[in-house]
Every structure is written in C-alpha cells, then in structure tokens.
Amino acid sequence: MKLPIYMDYNATTPMDPRVVEAMMPYMTTKFGNAASRNHSFGWEAEEGVEHAREQVAAAINASSKEIIWTSGATESNNIAIKGVANMYKDKGNHIISQVIEHKAVIDPCKYLEQNGFEVTFLPVDKHGMVSAEQVREAMTDKTILVSLMHGNNEIGSINPIKDIGRLCKEKGVLFHTDCCQTFAKIPIDVEDMGIDLLSASGHKIYGPKGVGALYVRRKKPRVRCEPIVHGGGHERGMRSGTMNVPGIVGMGKAAELCVQNQAEEIAKITRMRDRLKDGLFNRLDEIFLNGHPTQRIPNNLNISFLYVEGESLMMGFSDIAVSSGSACTSASLEPSYVLKALGLGDDLAHSSIRFSIGRFTTEEEIDYTIERVCVAVEKLREMSPLYEMAQEGIDLKTVQWAHH
Ligand SMILES: *Cc1c(COP(=O)(O)O)cnc(C)c1O
C-alpha cells in the first residue's frame, strides 16, 4: 500500500489511464481546431468532439445536440442560471434554489439578486434535503427557474429530483440541476426526471480538469440561454471560444467508462464505504453520520466526531487526504454553511470530516484508515475534559460555566 492515501474524491478524482490514452492523440497528431471547416485537421478534431458529445449525452438519455461544452461545472451553472434569467426576464424575475447548493450556484444567484431578480433559497431538512412540496409552496407566477442539486458534495444527500422535475413540468417552470457528483456515476434520465438543464464536470468522473458540459433541452420545451461569453457563436451561440478538444475527448471517454461499469462500480464503492462506516461506528462512541442514512451518493461519508476538533483530528492522520467541515481562514475557523444548515451546533459542525472514496480505493486503504482515525480520535478524547465529563454522565448542557 502506498502512502499518502487519497480519500477526497468529492473534491476531484485522478484521471483513469484509459482517459489519458484517449486524449493523447488530440494533443499531438490530431491537434486541429474543431472549428476549422476546410481541412482534415479540423475535421479530425471535430470528429473527436462530436463522439464525446454522444458519449456524454448517452449518460443522461439526451441527444448529442443538447450538450454544450464548457470549462467546468462552475461555468455550466453560470450559463444555466444567468443565461436563463436574462433570456426569460420578461416572463418573471423569481428563481428558487436552496441554502446548501455549491457556491457555483449560490454565487450566480446572489449576483442576480443584485440585478433585479428575487431568489428564494429554500431551507433543508436535517438530512440536507428539500421536497417537491417545498418547491411548490415557494413558486409564484413570477418563477422562471428552479435550480436544485442532485447529490450534495459535502454530505452526499440526494434530492428527490424526479418529483421536483415533474412539478416544474406541470407548472411550466424551467428546472436546472447541478449533477457534478452524480453525472455518469448513478442513473440519470433527463426525460424521466423532467430536467431542462444539467451541469456536469470532467474532473469528478476520472476525466480531466477544466472541462465540463451543460445539457440544454431542445424539445418540450426548447430552452434558450443568453451567453455569458460572446465571440464566434460556437456551441449554438451559448458558449463561444475555441474548444478544448483533448479535454472534451477525455470527458467523453470518462463518461463512457463510468456508464459501462456503473452498476458494478456502485456496488463496489458502496461496499467499501460501508466497511469504513462500520469500522468507525463499531469502535467509536459519540460519532454521527451527516446527510441522509440511505438516500446518498455511494462514495461519501461525512461524520462528526463529538469532542474532537476536525482540523486537529486531520493533523492526527496526515497521511490520509480528507476534508474537514471547517473552512480554515486566517481570522476564524468558520464551520461549513452546509453543516450549519442541517441544524448542527458549532460543536458537531467543527468536528466533522468528509471521507470520499472512488474507483482506485482499496480495502487495505479502508482498513488502514479505520485504524488511524480511531487511534487519533481516542488520543484527542483522552485529553478532552469535556469528553471525560460526558463519560461520567454529566449533561454538558446543564453545566454552569464560569464567566470571566
Ligand atoms: C466540483 C463541483 C462543482 C464545480 O465544478 P468545476 O468543474 O470544478 O467548476 C460544482 N458543483 C458541485 C456539486 C461540485 O461538486
């Protein structure tokens, strides 16, 4: 087993060697500009791009004409949200989203708020989910767009996308979903789920960084987005600029590989995730799973280790790469806005760690991680007077702390 161990697959994934192999020719011999129409170098590049478009479309039951290439899911989200808002502003100025979206959805929504739009950020339940009923209640005759993510990147919960999509169809409101964590990895069907716009990224599916896709429905209804980047009119006018051919070819190959082996990969990763979860829960007390217990993406485990501070815990096993629930800034240690939105107190939010595994995770790595994490937690708790008091049966909520 090689150290350090990578358990941060929700942040990014290593490229699959088969993806690198597929990209290689497009960086060397097939280097043409996909927009060059009058020679074979251009045609060859275009062929690569169009094949990848089909591979990505096939992963979500879309037509290849409905796929727009972007620089990543951040850009896809921006085009979907700002593009729809600007195109349909005569119809209404109201957008519905939720508080635990990725910043790549929240920030474009906030930008629109400063520019005459109204955004309802729905609260989430204790598992980090919204319901179609909540969306229905928030809708007004001014609502033009609902943007709600599929799988959450921090806590892994999966929203009831199909119920929400069907509601949007019934109401004639466009529905966008950020599927970065689920695209090609769990079944998605844009027809069955009533999705009008969908964002995906290359580097979350064992493909390259700096490439993404946006699905834009062409029929029932035909959705239009005003561009953010102008110039040249590529990608049906929605995204100008010379295409990142190697990146696109890589994302297509990555999507195809995920889909080909989807069921087996879900089963394998779920088994490993459960092994990690059981290993930790069997040995440690006072630890809590964040996110929904079953409605979650297979590869994510977000756990709060009460009486232990997440950042200190991470330092206790520096040969394992994970994420903590606190964004460490120089001035303060702010707990994650996602965990806070679930109703977690600062103590639980500050003690959370996100483990995310993937295609190249081994059982050996899981077992090593269980041992390292348990030892680190036990060590820190040995030094914790609060943990000691709790062990003695003192209810910490009733303790009168001295103020100075
Ligand atoms: C990673 C991620 C993004 C950003 O994707 P990029 O391709 O890195 O811009 C957006 N949303 C979610 C849910 C993500 O996990």
The ligand as a MOL file (V3000), in Angstrom:
LIG
                    3D

  0  0  0     0  0            999 V3000
M  V30 BEGIN CTAB
M  V30 COUNTS 15 15 0 0 0
M  V30 BEGIN ATOM
M  V30 1 C -16.9910 20.2290 -8.0750 0
M  V30 2 C -18.3570 20.7970 -8.0880 0
M  V30 3 C -18.6410 21.9620 -8.8100 0
M  V30 4 C -17.5830 22.7340 -9.5640 0
M  V30 5 O -17.1420 22.0590 -10.6990 0
M  V30 6 P -15.8800 22.5730 -11.5270 0
M  V30 7 O -15.8550 21.7300 -12.7460 0
M  V30 8 O -14.6960 22.3380 -10.6490 0
M  V30 9 O -16.0830 24.0150 -11.8350 0
M  V30 10 C -19.9380 22.4190 -8.7970 0
M  V30 11 N -20.9130 21.7840 -8.1250 0
M  V30 12 C -20.6740 20.6600 -7.4160 0
M  V30 13 C -21.7860 19.9890 -6.6870 0
M  V30 14 C -19.3840 20.1350 -7.3730 0
M  V30 15 O -19.1570 19.0330 -6.6640 0
M  V30 END ATOM
M  V30 BEGIN BOND
M  V30 1 1 1 2
M  V30 2 1 2 3
M  V30 3 2 2 14
M  V30 4 1 3 4
M  V30 5 2 3 10
M  V30 6 1 4 5
M  V30 7 1 5 6
M  V30 8 2 6 7
M  V30 9 1 6 8
M  V30 10 1 6 9
M  V30 11 1 10 11
M  V30 12 2 11 12
M  V30 13 1 12 13
M  V30 14 1 12 14
M  V30 15 1 14 15
M  V30 END BOND
M  V30 END CTAB
M  END
